[in-house]
Amino acid sequence: MDTNTGRVVIRRSNSGLTVGAHLFGILSLILLLFWLLHYRGGLELDSDISERIFNVHPFMMFFGLIFISGEGMMAYKTLAADKPIQKFIHMLLFLIAICMGIVGINAVLKYHKKENIEDFHSLHSWVGIATFSLFILQWLVGFVLFMFPKGSPMTRARALPWHICGGRALLYMAICTALTGLMEKATFLGDKYYGNEARTINFTGLSILLFGIFVDLSLVFARYV
């Protein structure tokens, strides 16, 4: 009876954390779009205005490597479906995230070329490219071991803890990259960085961080449901 009661309490806590993660993810997306559209002039990959080209970068990187990947992590643990379906959605969402990341990186490289700016010179870019490279490696290894052709049961059992920990670490690395990117952009704005725009950037960063924390807590609690 005590065990069943404990499971009910944990299940309710996990549901609340999952809902919180969804809400903070949506809030982050709204704030980011508001900042890019209202203060930064919009986003367009093929624009003649270099700032609009650049704005594709933060949107795609957040939406792909943080929001979609966070949802993909929760889908495997919290989605009410059979394991094969959970696994397929998990892998598909991460593949979509990788595709969006490629578009995002292409956008910032295009912007750098247009503005004659050196590529990969900042801490933000170093952490970002390391995160994206490991993200692709994580997906490829996961696909081979758990989807096709699949490793042996023993191999999968040994690899699973590393796969889980690697995914959680990569989510925080992506969030770290996003926060350093926001601060780097704020630095470039110089005297223009003040007032409502500054507060919008700050609240966006906080929402992104809280999204990651709630995703992580949701995954931890899901293990005990």
Disulfide bonds with the S-S distance in Angstrom:
none
